[in-house]
Amino acid sequence: MVKISNAKAHLSRHLEYVRRGGRIRILDRDTPVADLVPVEPGALDSDDDRLLAALERRGVLRRGRGGPLPRELLRPGPGGGRAGVLDALLDERRRSR
């Protein structure tokens, strides 16, 4: 269960949890107002599914297969995750000279 402010502040993290099969109840002043749940397979109507299939064939998108994220996506990037955006920009500029 999360409050609305937490849901807004950490939406990406909550959506990733839901993608892995989790469920989140959103509260407004301790009153449940919504559930964030995974979309069930086959829940799209046939028109939506045909559109997604056509876009996938054209290479516009690739539908997810579900399951956990690969470990390499969870590792910090260059700099060990400590450097800020400004540090990375300045470092990039120094290396290009």
C-alpha positions in Angstrom: 0.0 0.0 0.0 1.3 3.5 -0.9 0.0 7.0 -0.5 -0.7 9.0 -3.6 2.3 11.2 -3.0 4.6 8.1 -2.9 2.9 6.7 -6.0 3.6 9.9 -7.9 7.2 10.3 -6.7 8.1 6.7 -7.4 5.9 5.7 -10.2 8.6 4.1 -12.4 9.7 1.9 -9.4 6.1 0.9 -8.7 5.4 0.1 -12.3 8.4 -2.2 -12.5 7.1 -4.0 -9.4 3.7 -4.5 -11.1 5.4 -5.7 -14.3 6.9 -8.5 -12.2 3.4 -9.5 -11.0 3.1 -7.3 -7.9 0.0 -5.4 -6.9 -0.1 -2.0 -5.3 -3.1 -0.4 -3.5 -3.0 3.4 -3.6 -4.4 5.3 -0.6 -5.8 8.8 -0.3 -5.6 9.8 3.4 -5.6 6.1 4.4 -8.6 5.4 2.2 -8.0 2.9 -0.6 -8.8 4.6 -4.0 -7.1 2.5 -6.6 -5.3 -0.7 -7.3 -2.3 -0.9 -9.6 -2.3 -4.4 -11.1 -0.6 -6.1 -14.1 -2.6 -6.3 -17.3 -3.8 -9.8 -17.8 -2.7 -11.6 -21.0 -5.3 -11.3 -23.6 -6.9 -8.3 -21.9 -6.4 -6.1 -24.9 -9.3 -6.2 -27.4 -8.6 -7.7 -30.8 -8.2 -4.3 -32.5 -5.5 -3.2 -30.0 -3.8 -6.6 -30.3 -3.8 -6.4 -34.1 -2.3 -2.8 -34.0 0.4 -3.9 -31.6 1.2 -6.9 -33.7 1.5 -4.7 -36.9 3.8 -2.2 -35.1 5.9 -5.1 -33.9 6.2 -6.5 -37.4 7.3 -3.1 -38.7 10.0 -2.9 -36.0 8.4 0.1 -34.3 8.1 -1.6 -31.0 8.9 -4.8 -29.2 6.4 -6.2 -26.7 7.8 -7.3 -23.4 8.0 -10.9 -22.5 7.6 -10.4 -18.7 9.8 -11.9 -16.0 12.6 -10.2 -14.0 15.0 -7.7 -15.4 18.4 -8.8 -16.5 21.0 -8.2 -13.8 23.2 -6.0 -16.0 20.3 -3.4 -16.1 20.3 -3.2 -12.3 24.1 -2.5 -12.0 25.3 1.1 -11.7 26.6 2.6 -14.8 30.0 4.3 -15.3 31.3 6.0 -12.3 29.7 3.6 -9.9 26.4 5.5 -9.7 27.9 8.3 -7.6 28.6 10.9 -10.2 25.9 13.4 -10.9 24.8 14.6 -14.3 27.0 17.7 -14.2 30.1 15.6 -13.3 29.4 13.3 -16.2 29.0 16.2 -18.6 32.2 17.8 -17.5 34.1 14.5 -17.7 32.8 14.0 -21.2 33.9 17.5 -22.3 37.3 17.0 -20.8 37.8 13.7 -22.7 36.7 15.1 -26.0 39.4 17.9 -26.0 
